[in-house]
């Protein structure tokens, strides 16, 4: 059974988007509260990276048929982690490619 949001598909994807947005905004707010300087362009870059990480998790959720609530939670966590998630996937992909030779 593939990824199925609640009865209404839009509601499930809306939940994923909300948690992705909350994850990235909380990451930016956390940096501000810890005294780490955040510029406008730094915030934009964080949003782009976090959205990409969340999209990767959404594709995994579709592939592995996760429930919509687990998918939304994973997207929120991945948007918080951002670069860490992308780096993890990059290392995994590169190790698989190097093992194929």
C-alpha positions in Angstrom: 0.0 0.0 0.0 1.6 3.3 -1.1 1.8 6.4 1.0 -1.7 7.5 1.6 -2.5 10.7 3.3 -5.8 10.9 5.3 -9.0 10.7 3.3 -8.1 13.9 1.4 -4.7 13.9 -0.3 -4.3 17.6 0.0 -4.6 17.3 3.8 -1.7 14.8 4.1 0.6 16.9 1.9 -0.4 20.0 3.8 0.6 18.3 7.0 4.0 17.4 5.5 4.5 21.0 4.3 3.5 22.4 7.7 6.0 20.3 9.6 8.7 21.0 7.0 8.1 24.8 7.5 8.0 24.4 11.2 11.3 22.4 11.2 13.2 25.0 9.1 11.8 28.0 11.1 12.6 26.3 14.4 16.2 25.7 13.2 16.6 29.4 12.2 15.0 30.5 15.5 17.3 28.1 17.5 20.4 29.7 15.8 19.1 33.2 16.7 18.5 32.2 20.3 22.0 30.7 20.6 23.5 34.0 19.4 24.7 32.6 16.0 24.4 35.4 13.5 21.8 34.7 10.8 21.7 36.8 7.7 18.8 37.0 5.2 20.7 34.9 2.7 21.8 32.4 5.3 18.1 31.9 6.2 17.2 31.5 2.5 19.9 28.9 2.1 18.7 27.1 5.2 15.2 27.0 3.8 16.4 25.6 0.5 18.5 22.9 2.0 15.8 22.0 4.5 13.2 21.7 1.8 15.5 19.5 -0.2 16.1 17.2 2.7 12.4 17.0 3.4 11.7 16.2 -0.2 14.2 13.3 0.0 12.4 11.9 3.0 9.1 12.3 1.3 10.4 10.2 -1.6 11.6 7.6 0.8 8.2 7.6 2.5 6.5 6.9 -0.8 9.0 4.2 -1.6 8.7 2.4 1.7 5.0 3.1 2.2 5.1 5.0 5.5 2.0 6.2 7.2 1.3 9.9 6.7 1.9 10.9 10.3 5.3 9.2 10.3 6.1 10.8 7.0 5.2 14.3 8.4 7.3 13.8 11.5 10.3 12.5 9.5 10.0 15.5 7.1 9.9 17.9 10.1 13.0 16.3 11.6 14.8 16.2 8.3 14.1 19.9 7.7 15.6 20.6 11.2 18.7 18.6 10.3 19.0 19.9 6.8 22.6 19.5 5.6 23.2 16.5 7.9 20.4 14.5 6.1 21.7 15.5 2.6 25.3 14.5 3.6 24.1 11.2 5.0 22.3 10.4 1.7 25.3 11.5 -0.3 27.7 9.2 1.6 25.3 6.3 1.3 25.0 6.9 -2.5 28.7 7.2 -3.0 29.5 4.1 -1.0 27.0 2.1 -3.1 28.5 3.5 -6.3 32.1 2.6 -5.2 31.0 -0.9 -4.3 29.6 -1.5 -7.8 33.0 -1.3 -9.5 
